[in-house]
């Protein structure tokens, strides 16, 4: 497959009304704001979207709305993954991929397969998926690391596995993937704070949380990094680093939803088991956001 996913992707949140229902009006505002501020692609139904708290029908309606609002302006990626391989492949077989450019598929969680099991899981997905696949490695959530060797073997064996979102925080592993990966494969940062150093090592983009709230600034950081303008990218990195750290103190997407409310884009509403950030963190976020806006 020729599709190459690079640049700044945004793992979008799902806005909720105070009543708990999906807030489609705020979702429209969020998507338009992200797109006009220069991001390269959208990722829906990932961890940041609270997808595990959405019903099957809600997931369908959210992605239908995302595809309609985006209207082919930029690529749309959808999260389809899990720890039941047959359920994942069945979902893929029954998904309408009209308007969807790729899927993001997380490593199997909870049951902790070995590397052979991880390889066979993604092999089964690759054999049925009609669009490109981005692997998602996030051991902090899954307790299941996709080794560099497994990533490279999957990339070599399946042409529709085109990228990995690397959120292990292990730069040695990142370098090992980049050194050995085949042509046409991309490494994407899964950690906003490590995006600049990962691009300096050879990564080609990011799937970002902070870009929900600061799409222009973070897209500029990525674009500067990709052209080798380390000085300008470093300025933006340090401008955003405090807000990036604060976003994750009380869990994701609690931090970014607070930031989005402060920015006037949506209400600060989450679904259990996620809860809003503490009052102290909210005030610190508001202060950090004000500083960014006045610089």
C-alpha positions in Angstrom: 0.0 0.0 0.0 1.2 3.5 -0.8 -0.4 5.3 2.1 2.2 7.0 4.4 1.0 8.5 7.6 3.3 11.3 8.8 3.3 14.7 10.5 0.9 15.7 13.3 -2.0 13.5 14.1 -4.4 14.3 16.9 -6.0 11.6 19.1 -9.2 13.4 19.5 -11.3 13.5 22.7 -15.0 12.7 22.7 -16.9 15.7 24.1 -19.8 14.9 26.5 -22.7 17.0 27.7 -23.2 17.3 31.5 -26.0 14.7 31.1 -23.4 12.2 29.8 -24.5 12.2 26.1 -22.1 12.8 23.3 -21.8 16.5 22.5 -21.7 16.5 18.7 -21.8 20.3 18.5 -18.5 20.6 20.5 -17.1 17.7 18.4 -17.7 19.8 15.3 -16.0 22.8 16.9 -13.0 20.7 18.0 -12.5 19.2 14.6 -12.8 22.5 12.7 -10.3 24.1 15.1 -7.8 21.3 14.7 -8.0 21.3 10.9 -7.8 25.0 10.4 -4.7 25.1 12.6 -2.7 22.8 10.4 -2.7 19.2 11.7 -2.1 16.4 9.2 -4.5 13.7 10.3 -7.2 12.8 12.9 -7.3 9.7 15.0 -10.7 8.8 16.4 -11.8 6.1 19.0 -8.4 5.9 20.6 -7.6 5.9 24.3 -8.0 9.7 24.5 -11.5 9.4 23.1 -12.7 7.3 26.1 -13.7 4.8 23.5 -14.0 2.0 26.1 -16.9 3.9 27.7 -18.8 4.3 24.4 -21.4 1.9 23.3 -21.2 0.2 19.9 -23.8 2.5 18.5 -22.1 5.6 20.0 -18.8 4.6 18.4 -20.5 4.3 15.0 -22.2 7.7 15.4 -19.1 9.4 16.5 -17.0 8.2 13.6 -19.9 8.9 11.2 -19.9 12.5 12.5 -16.1 12.8 12.3 -16.0 11.6 8.7 -18.8 14.0 7.8 -17.2 17.1 9.4 -13.7 16.3 8.2 -15.1 15.9 4.7 -11.8 14.6 3.2 -9.9 17.7 4.3 -7.3 15.5 6.0 -7.0 11.7 6.5 -9.0 10.0 9.3 -7.7 7.1 11.3 -9.9 4.9 13.4 -8.9 2.9 16.5 -9.7 -0.8 16.2 -7.9 -3.0 18.6 -8.2 -5.3 21.6 -7.1 -8.4 23.3 -9.5 -10.8 21.6 -8.0 -11.3 18.1 -11.1 -12.8 16.6 -13.3 -10.0 17.9 -10.9 -7.4 16.4 -10.9 -9.1 13.0 -14.6 -9.5 13.1 -15.0 -5.8 13.8 -12.7 -5.0 10.9 -14.7 -7.2 8.6 -17.9 -5.4 9.6 -16.6 -1.8 9.4 -17.5 0.6 6.6 -14.1 2.1 5.7 -15.6 4.8 3.5 -13.7 8.0 4.5 -11.2 6.1 6.7 -7.6 6.1 5.7 -6.1 3.7 8.2 -6.6 2.0 11.5 -4.7 2.3 14.8 -4.5 -1.0 16.5 -3.2 -1.3 20.1 -1.1 -4.2 21.4 -3.2 -6.9 23.2 -3.7 -5.9 26.8 -4.3 -7.7 30.1 -3.6 -11.3 28.8 0.1 -10.4 28.2 1.0 -12.5 25.1 4.6 -13.3 24.3 6.2 -11.8 21.1 5.0 -14.8 19.0 1.4 -14.2 20.2 1.7 -10.5 19.4 3.0 -11.2 15.9 0.2 -13.7 15.2 -2.4 -11.2 16.5 -1.3 -8.5 14.1 -0.8 -11.0 11.3 -4.5 -12.0 11.6 -5.4 -8.3 11.6 -3.2 -7.6 8.5 -4.7 -10.4 6.6 -8.3 -9.0 6.8 -7.8 -5.2 7.0 -8.5 -3.4 3.8 -6.7 -0.1 4.8 -3.2 0.5 6.2 -2.5 -0.4 9.9 -0.6 1.7 12.5 0.6 -0.5 15.4 0.2 1.1 18.8 2.7 0.2 21.4 1.9 1.6 24.9 3.2 -0.9 27.5 2.2 1.5 30.4 -1.4 0.8 29.6 -1.3 -2.7 28.1 1.5 -4.4 30.1 2.5 -5.8 26.7 5.5 -4.4 24.9 5.9 -4.9 21.1 9.6 -5.4 20.8 11.6 -3.7 18.1 12.3 -7.0 16.4 8.5 -7.8 16.3 7.7 -4.4 14.9 10.3 -4.8 12.1 9.2 -8.3 11.3 5.6 -7.2 11.0 6.6 -4.3 8.8 8.6 -6.5 6.5 6.0 -9.3 6.3 2.9 -7.1 5.8 2.9 -4.2 3.4 -0.3 -2.8 4.9 1.4 -2.4 8.3 2.8 1.1 7.6 3.7 2.6 10.9 4.0 2.3 14.7 2.8 4.7 17.3 5.6 4.2 19.8 4.7 5.2 23.4 7.1 2.9 25.3 9.3 5.8 26.3 12.3 3.7 25.5 14.4 5.6 23.0 16.8 2.7 22.6 13.9 0.6 21.3 12.8 3.5 19.1 16.3 3.7 17.6 16.4 0.0 17.0 13.1 0.1 15.0 14.3 3.1 13.0 17.7 1.5 12.2 16.2 -1.7 10.9 12.7 -0.8 9.6 12.0 -1.3 5.8 11.5 1.6 3.4 8.1 3.1 3.5 7.5 2.4 7.2 7.1 5.2 9.7 7.7 5.6 13.5 5.3 8.1 15.1 5.8 9.4 18.6 3.1 8.4 21.1 4.4 10.7 23.8 4.0 14.5 23.2 7.0 15.3 25.5 9.3 13.0 23.4 8.2 14.1 20.0 11.1 16.4 19.3 13.9 13.9 20.4 12.1 11.1 18.5 12.0 13.1 15.3 15.6 14.0 15.7 16.3 10.3 15.8 14.3 9.6 12.6 10.6 9.4 13.6 8.3 11.1 11.1 5.5 12.4 13.2 3.3 12.1 16.3 -0.2 11.1 17.4 -0.7 13.8 19.9 -3.0 14.6 22.9 -1.9 18.2 23.5 -2.7 19.1 19.9 -6.4 18.9 20.8 -5.9 22.1 22.7 -2.9 23.6 20.9 -3.0 22.3 17.3 -1.2 25.3 15.8 1.7 25.4 18.2 2.3 21.6 18.3 2.0 21.3 14.5 4.6 24.0 14.1 6.9 22.2 16.5 6.5 19.0 14.5 7.0 20.8 11.1 10.1 22.6 12.3 11.5 19.3 13.7 10.8 17.4 10.4 12.8 20.0 8.4 15.7 19.9 10.8 15.0 23.4 12.3 16.0 22.3 15.8 16.3 25.8 17.2 12.7 26.9 16.4 11.3 23.5 17.4 13.2 23.6 20.7 11.6 27.0 21.5 8.1 25.6 21.0 9.0 22.4 22.9 9.9 24.3 26.0 7.0 26.6 25.5 4.6 23.7 25.7 6.4 21.3 28.0 4.8 22.5 31.3 1.3 22.2 29.8 2.1 18.7 28.4 3.3 17.5 31.8 0.2 18.9 33.5 -2.2 17.2 31.1 -1.3 13.8 32.4 -1.0 14.4 36.2 -4.7 13.4 36.7 -4.9 11.0 33.8 -5.7 11.3 30.1 -8.1 12.7 28.8 -9.0 14.5 32.1 -6.2 17.0 31.6 -6.8 17.8 28.0 -10.6 18.1 28.6 -9.9 20.7 31.3 -7.6 22.6 28.9 -10.3 22.5 26.2 -12.9 23.9 28.6 -10.4 26.7 29.5 -10.0 27.4 25.8 -13.8 27.6 25.4 -14.2 24.6 23.1 -16.3 22.2 25.2 -17.4 21.3 28.7 -15.2 19.5 31.1 -17.2 16.3 31.2 -15.9 12.7 31.4 -17.4 9.2 31.8 -16.5 7.0 34.7 -14.1 5.7 35.6 -12.4 8.9 34.5 -13.0 12.0 36.6 -12.1 15.6 36.1 -8.8 17.0 37.3 -8.5 18.4 40.8 -9.2 22.1 41.4 -5.4 22.7 42.0 -4.4 21.1 38.6 -7.2 23.0 36.9 -5.8 26.3 38.2 -2.3 25.4 37.2 -3.5 24.4 33.7 -5.3 27.8 33.4 -2.2 29.6 34.4 0.0 27.7 32.0 -2.4 28.2 29.2 -2.5 32.0 29.9 1.3 32.1 29.7 1.3 30.3 26.4 -1.3 32.7 24.9 0.6 35.8 26.1 4.0 34.7 24.8 
